[in-house]
Amino acid sequence: MEIEVTRPKQFADLTRSYRLLADGKEVALIERGTTQKVTLPADCKTLTAYIDWCFSPEFSVSDIQDGRIVVKNAFASNPLKALVLPLYYVSFGKHKYLNIES
């Protein structure tokens, strides 16, 4: 299965890449502000994105609509959260640091 993966331009993680995992195996390196095609294994069930020790919740491949997903930082679009919550997201909220949306 081939999907289109988009990572918007966000200030958080400006110079760092996100890694996309399909059932625990790395399938792509996602740079800031890019859209790329990624081929998933035929039997793939879940996707996860991560950076360092922070990651996204598991995203079911069956939830992908129109063959597209967006991988982004969970708090970068809200300036108040970006100022107040970074320590939470890199510690207790590390499993919610990134989001995968369809």
N, C-alpha and C positions, 0 to 999 in steps of 0.2 A: 504494500500500500504506500502510495506517495502522498505526502502532505506538504502544505506550504506553511512555513514557520516564520512569524514576524516578531521582531523585538523592537519596540518603539524607542525613540531617542528620549531617554530620561537622564536626569542629572546623577542620580544614584548609580553607582557602579559604572561610571563614565568610561573608564579605561579597561574594564574587565569583561571577560566573556562568560556566558552562561553555557552549561553543558546540558544536553538533552539526553535522557536515558529512556530506553524502551525495555521494559521488564528488567531493569538493572544493568543494562549494557549500553555504553555510550554510542549514540548514533549521530550526534551533531555538536558542533561548537557554534554558538550563536553570538555574533558580534552586535554591538549597539547600533541601532538604526538600520538594520538589514532585514530583508525578506529572502528566504532561501527554500529550495525544495529539499525535502528529506525523505528517503525511502525507509519505511519501517519494515521489520521482518513480518512475514505473513501471519505468524501466530501471536503477534504482539497484543497484549491485553491492557497494559498501563504505561503512561508516560510520567516522568518526573524530571524537573529541572533543578539544577543545583549550581552553587557557587561557593567555594570553600566549604565550610561546615553548615551552611544554610541551604534550604531546599524548599520545594513546593510540595503541597499535598499531592498524592497520586491522582492522576487524571485518566479516566477510562477512555480507551481508544474508541469505544462505541459511542461516546458522547461528541466526537468530532463532527461538526457540521460543515458542509461545503468543502471538506478537505483542507481546512485552515485552522491554525491555532495562533494565539498571541501569548508570548512569554514576557512577563514584565515584573518589575519590582512592586511589591504589595503596597508600599507607602509613598513612593516617589511622586505620585500624581496629586497628593494632598500636602501642601506646604506645612500645615500645622503638624501633621503626623511626621513629616520629614525632620522637623526640628525637635519634636518631643520624644518620638518612639524608636529611634535607631538602636539604642541599647537593648530595648525589649526584643526587637526583631533579631538581633545577633546572639541573644542568650535564650530566654524562655520561648520566644516566638520564632526560633530558627526554622521550624517546620512550616511556617507561614510566610517566610521572607519573600518568596517568589510565587507568582500566580500563573497558571495556565488557563486560558480562556478560549472558547471556541466561538 
